[in-house]
Amino acid sequence: MLFQVAAIASLLAVAPLTWAWLHSDGHRALAEGDGWTERVPYSPTALVLGAGLYSGRPSSMLARRLDITAELYHAGKLRAVLVSGDNSRVGYDEPSAMRDYLTARGVPAGRIVLDYAGFDTWDSCLRARRVFGADRVTVITQRFHLPRAVALCRTAGLETFGVGDDSARRWPEPTYAYAARELFASAKGLADAMLGSEPVFPGPRETSLEHILTRPA
């Protein structure tokens, strides 16, 4: 009996990870190797998810996400960038730091839209569609987070392709710690998707992204 209970518990524990992996299969790639940008389909918008600041600047992992975004923009794979992060307290502003990092790498400020209420992956995906009117995105994150990010954005109604950085090559210890956290994060993400949870801030509607996409590049 105890063995059966343990077996069922194990299956339930890995079910969210399996859901994320299967739901994102065929819709993700890694930013590595020669010509990797050629493997990424064109999308009007990049959705870049926040990953922390240190002394007001993007963390190493977030900086890598932004470097990937800049490469895709300059390769003609994007027209606009939606940076989504946390600005819930005074003195902590992920989206503005992300914008500044991108503009320093040649992405025009006029092509960047800021979402100040991207408090988690589900909120970022849902707000990209409902608040900013996106319908097709390339979501950019790390490899350990990629299946969940793609699966949640697709569940939120976005046509989504994902690009991930294999951070284990540069930062193995934090990567393995974050990867272990995915077990719980995927469970929460699956629950949000199944329950149709509302974002912390559901609106109001913004048209800044639509204006970028309807004017000449």
VOPAGU-2260 file (C-alpha; in pm, 1 decimal, decimal comma):
REM VOPAGU-2260
SITE   aa  ch    i         X         Y         Z
SITE  MET   A    0       0,0       0,0       0,0
SITE  LEU   A    1     276,6     244,1      92,5
SITE  PHE   A    2     456,9     159,1    -230,5
SITE  GLN   A    3     142,9     232,0    -433,2
SITE  VAL   A    4      92,2     563,9    -255,1
SITE  ALA   A    5     455,1     657,9    -316,9
SITE  ALA   A    6     427,7     560,1    -683,6
SITE  ILE   A    7     112,5     769,0    -732,0
SITE  ALA   A    8     271,9    1063,2    -551,8
SITE  SER   A    9     576,7    1039,4    -776,9
SITE  LEU   A   10     361,0    1038,2   -1088,6
SITE  LEU   A   11     165,7    1339,2    -968,5
SITE  ALA   A   12     487,8    1523,3    -889,0
SITE  VAL   A   13     629,5    1484,0   -1239,6
SITE  ALA   A   14     297,9    1533,8   -1421,6
SITE  PRO   A   15     331,9    1915,8   -1447,7
SITE  LEU   A   16     683,5    1885,2   -1590,5
SITE  THR   A   17     560,3    1628,2   -1840,0
SITE  TRP   A   18     270,9    1854,9   -1938,8
SITE  ALA   A   19     506,1    2149,2   -1996,2
SITE  TRP   A   20     750,3    1938,9   -2196,8
SITE  LEU   A   21     486,3    1783,6   -2422,1
SITE  HIS   A   22     288,0    2105,7   -2470,0
SITE  SER   A   23     601,3    2289,6   -2581,4
SITE  ASP   A   24     748,6    2011,5   -2793,9
SITE  GLY   A   25     843,8    2135,3   -3139,3
SITE  HIS   A   26     812,5    2497,5   -3032,4
SITE  ARG   A   27    1149,2    2566,4   -2872,4
SITE  ALA   A   28    1517,5    2594,4   -2957,2
SITE  LEU   A   29    1846,2    2677,2   -2787,9
SITE  ALA   A   30    2054,2    2983,9   -2861,2
SITE  GLU   A   31    2376,3    2800,3   -2929,7
SITE  GLY   A   32    2587,2    2685,3   -3221,9
SITE  ASP   A   33    2667,1    2859,2   -3546,8
SITE  GLY   A   34    2368,0    3009,9   -3720,5
SITE  TRP   A   35    2130,1    2942,2   -3431,9
SITE  THR   A   36    1916,0    3244,5   -3523,3
SITE  GLU   A   37    1830,4    3075,7   -3852,4
SITE  ARG   A   38    1646,9    2804,1   -3659,0
SITE  VAL   A   39    1417,0    3059,2   -3497,8
SITE  PRO   A   40    1106,1    3153,4   -3697,1
SITE  TYR   A   41    1013,8    3518,2   -3743,5
SITE  SER   A   42     775,0    3657,3   -3485,1
SITE  PRO   A   43     644,4    4012,8   -3453,8
SITE  THR   A   44     724,5    4030,7   -3084,4
SITE  ALA   A   45     978,1    3896,6   -2837,0
SITE  LEU   A   46     845,8    3840,0   -2486,1
SITE  VAL   A   47    1142,2    3864,7   -2248,7
SITE  LEU   A   48    1074,4    3744,9   -1895,6
SITE  GLY   A   49    1240,5    3910,0   -1596,8
SITE  ALA   A   50    1500,8    3722,0   -1392,2
SITE  GLY   A   51    1620,2    3957,3   -1122,3
SITE  LEU   A   52    1837,8    4265,3   -1076,2
SITE  TYR   A   53    2160,7    4320,1    -886,5
SITE  SER   A   54    2236,9    4679,1    -789,1
SITE  GLY   A   55    1976,8    4790,5   -1041,2
SITE  ARG   A   56    2129,0    4599,8   -1332,5
SITE  PRO   A   57    2007,6    4275,8   -1494,3
SITE  SER   A   58    2131,7    3957,1   -1331,5
SITE  SER   A   59    2365,4    3738,5   -1534,2
SITE  MET   A   60    2081,4    3515,8   -1650,5
SITE  LEU   A   61    1858,2    3808,2   -1738,1
SITE  ALA   A   62    2143,8    3975,5   -1925,9
SITE  ARG   A   63    2184,3    3660,4   -2132,1
SITE  ARG   A   64    1813,4    3663,3   -2218,8
SITE  LEU   A   65    1849,8    4021,5   -2334,8
SITE  ASP   A   66    2163,4    3943,1   -2536,8
SITE  ILE   A   67    1967,0    3671,4   -2718,2
SITE  THR   A   68    1684,8    3918,5   -2780,6
SITE  ALA   A   69    1923,7    4175,8   -2928,0
SITE  GLU   A   70    2075,2    3910,7   -3156,7
SITE  LEU   A   71    1731,6    3810,1   -3283,0
SITE  TYR   A   72    1631,0    4172,1   -3339,1
SITE  HIS   A   73    1943,1    4249,1   -3540,4
SITE  ALA   A   74    1893,2    3925,1   -3736,8
SITE  GLY   A   75    1552,2    4051,5   -3848,6
SITE  LYS   A   76    1359,0    3793,6   -3649,1
SITE  LEU   A   77    1160,9    4050,3   -3446,4
SITE  ARG   A   78     991,8    4386,3   -3488,2
SITE  ALA   A   79     913,8    4466,0   -3125,5
SITE  VAL   A   80    1022,6    4360,9   -2778,5
SITE  LEU   A   81     792,9    4329,6   -2477,8
SITE  VAL   A   82     997,6    4320,8   -2157,3
SITE  SER   A   83     795,3    4184,5   -1868,0
SITE  GLY   A   84     910,5    4203,0   -1509,2
SITE  ASP   A   85     860,0    4315,9   -1151,6
SITE  ASN   A   86     814,2    4677,5   -1048,7
SITE  SER   A   87     612,0    4611,5    -735,1
SITE  ARG   A   88     825,8    4812,7    -494,2
SITE  VAL   A   89    1012,6    5140,7    -488,2
SITE  GLY   A   90    1367,4    5115,0    -618,0
SITE  TYR   A   91    1315,6    4786,3    -802,2
SITE  ASP   A   92    1230,8    4822,9   -1170,1
SITE  GLU   A   93    1308,0    4520,9   -1387,2
SITE  PRO   A   94    1141,2    4642,8   -1710,4
SITE  SER   A   95    1328,3    4975,1   -1719,2
SITE  ALA   A   96    1661,8    4804,5   -1651,9
SITE  MET   A   97    1583,4    4555,3   -1930,2
SITE  ARG   A   98    1500,5    4836,3   -2172,8
SITE  ASP   A   99    1821,5    5022,7   -2089,8
SITE  TYR   A  100    2027,6    4707,4   -2143,4
SITE  LEU   A  101    1867,6    4649,3   -2482,9
SITE  THR   A  102    1909,3    5006,2   -2603,8
SITE  ALA   A  103    2278,6    4989,6   -2510,3
SITE  ARG   A  104    2297,6    4696,0   -2754,6
SITE  GLY   A  105    2137,1    4877,2   -3043,0
SITE  VAL   A  106    1768,7    4792,9   -3002,4
SITE  PRO   A  107    1574,6    5118,7   -3055,2
SITE  ALA   A  108    1381,7    5238,2   -2749,5
SITE  GLY   A  109    1085,6    5300,6   -2978,4
SITE  ARG   A  110    1063,7    4926,3   -3044,7
SITE  ILE   A  111    1050,0    4828,1   -2676,8
SITE  VAL   A  112     732,8    4804,4   -2465,4
SITE  LEU   A  113     745,0    4770,7   -2087,3
SITE  ASP   A  114     514,9    4550,0   -1879,8
SITE  TYR   A  115     562,6    4649,8   -1516,9
SITE  ALA   A  116     333,7    4375,4   -1378,9
SITE  GLY   A  117     496,3    4056,6   -1506,2
SITE  PHE   A  118     513,5    3902,2   -1160,9
SITE  ASP   A  119     533,3    3543,0   -1281,2
SITE  THR   A  120     536,1    3354,1   -1608,7
SITE  TRP   A  121     160,6    3303,9   -1628,1
SITE  ASP   A  122      92,6    3672,0   -1561,5
SITE  SER   A  123     346,8    3775,3   -1827,5
SITE  CYS   A  124     193,8    3546,5   -2089,9
SITE  LEU   A  125    -165,0    3637,8   -2011,7
SITE  ARG   A  126     -93,3    4011,0   -1999,2
SITE  ALA   A  127      98,0    3993,3   -2328,2
SITE  ARG   A  128    -222,8    3878,1   -2496,1
SITE  ARG   A  129    -495,4    4055,0   -2298,4
SITE  VAL   A  130    -330,2    4383,9   -2204,8
SITE  PHE   A  131     -86,9    4439,6   -2492,2
SITE  GLY   A  132    -277,0    4262,9   -2769,2
SITE  ALA   A  133       0,8    4025,0   -2875,3
SITE  ASP   A  134    -102,1    3716,0   -3068,5
SITE  ARG   A  135     233,8    3570,4   -3174,3
SITE  VAL   A  136     554,7    3584,4   -2968,2
SITE  THR   A  137     900,6    3442,9   -2927,2
SITE  VAL   A  138     944,6    3393,6   -2553,5
SITE  ILE   A  139    1305,2    3416,1   -2432,8
SITE  THR   A  140    1437,8    3259,0   -2114,3
SITE  GLN   A  141    1674,9    2986,1   -1990,2
SITE  ARG   A  142    1665,1    2623,0   -2096,7
SITE  PHE   A  143    1536,5    2494,0   -1761,1
SITE  HIS   A  144    1242,6    2736,2   -1777,3
SITE  LEU   A  145    1170,4    2710,7   -2149,0
SITE  PRO   A  146     911,3    2427,2   -2159,6
SITE  ARG   A  147     699,9    2591,7   -1889,4
SITE  ALA   A  148     724,2    2937,0   -2047,4
SITE  VAL   A  149     623,1    2809,7   -2391,3
SITE  ALA   A  150     344,3    2588,4   -2255,5
SITE  LEU   A  151     193,6    2867,7   -2046,4
SITE  CYS   A  152     207,3    3122,8   -2326,9
SITE  ARG   A  153      43,5    2877,0   -2564,5
SITE  THR   A  154    -224,7    2803,8   -2305,6
SITE  ALA   A  155    -279,2    3178,8   -2265,6
SITE  GLY   A  156    -371,5    3194,7   -2634,4
SITE  LEU   A  157     -43,3    3306,8   -2787,6
SITE  GLU   A  158     115,2    3141,6   -3089,8
SITE  THR   A  159     452,0    3082,6   -2927,2
SITE  PHE   A  160     804,2    2973,9   -3008,5
SITE  GLY   A  161    1064,2    2972,8   -2733,5
SITE  VAL   A  162    1438,8    3035,0   -2731,7
SITE  GLY   A  163    1646,8    2932,4   -2434,7
SITE  ASP   A  164    1999,1    2981,3   -2305,7
SITE  ASP   A  165    2177,8    2671,2   -2176,4
SITE  SER   A  166    2287,6    2846,3   -1858,4
SITE  ALA   A  167    2435,0    2526,5   -1711,7
SITE  ARG   A  168    2744,7    2589,8   -1919,6
SITE  ARG   A  169    2814,0    2924,6   -1752,7
SITE  TRP   A  170    2646,0    2901,3   -1413,9
SITE  PRO   A  171    2596,3    2533,4   -1323,7
SITE  GLU   A  172    2513,7    2568,1    -954,1
SITE  PRO   A  173    2235,4    2827,6    -977,4
SITE  THR   A  174    2102,1    2656,7   -1289,4
SITE  TYR   A  175    2060,6    2323,9   -1110,9
SITE  ALA   A  176    1895,5    2500,6    -818,6
SITE  TYR   A  177    1647,8    2674,7   -1050,5
SITE  ALA   A  178    1589,4    2352,2   -1241,8
SITE  ALA   A  179    1493,9    2178,0    -917,8
SITE  ARG   A  180    1254,5    2463,3    -844,1
SITE  GLU   A  181    1079,8    2393,1   -1175,0
SITE  LEU   A  182     907,6    2094,8   -1013,7
SITE  PHE   A  183     705,6    2330,7    -793,7
SITE  ALA   A  184     684,3    2616,8   -1044,3
SITE  SER   A  185     543,6    2382,7   -1309,5
SITE  ALA   A  186     280,0    2258,3   -1065,3
SITE  LYS   A  187     171,9    2616,4    -994,7
SITE  GLY   A  188     178,6    2699,7   -1365,0
SITE  LEU   A  189     -36,3    2401,3   -1454,0
SITE  ALA   A  190    -282,9    2492,9   -1179,0
SITE  ASP   A  191    -300,5    2852,2   -1306,0
SITE  ALA   A  192    -358,8    2729,3   -1660,6
SITE  MET   A  193    -625,6    2476,9   -1562,6
SITE  LEU   A  194    -807,4    2718,3   -1331,3
SITE  GLY   A  195    -774,0    3015,1   -1564,6
SITE  SER   A  196    -621,2    3226,8   -1288,0
SITE  GLU   A  197    -634,5    3601,4   -1339,4
SITE  PRO   A  198    -311,3    3803,5   -1336,1
SITE  VAL   A  199    -239,5    4017,7   -1030,8
SITE  PHE   A  200    -308,4    4327,1   -1246,1
SITE  PRO   A  201    -541,7    4233,0   -1533,8
SITE  GLY   A  202    -543,1    4569,4   -1711,1
SITE  PRO   A  203    -615,0    4828,8   -1839,0
SITE  ARG   A  204    -567,6    4767,3   -2209,4
SITE  GLU   A  205    -257,3    4922,6   -2366,4
SITE  THR   A  206    -199,0    4991,9   -2736,7
SITE  SER   A  207     174,1    5070,3   -2739,9
SITE  LEU   A  208     270,7    4732,1   -2885,9
SITE  GLU   A  209       4,3    4750,8   -3156,3
SITE  HIS   A  210     127,6    5097,0   -3258,4
SITE  ILE   A  211     482,9    4966,2   -3298,8
SITE  LEU   A  212     371,0    4671,6   -3508,9
SITE  THR   A  213     151,5    4879,9   -3740,2
SITE  ARG   A  214     412,7    5139,5   -3829,1
SITE  PRO   A  215     703,1    5082,0   -4070,1
SITE  ALA   A  216    1014,9    4917,8   -3928,6
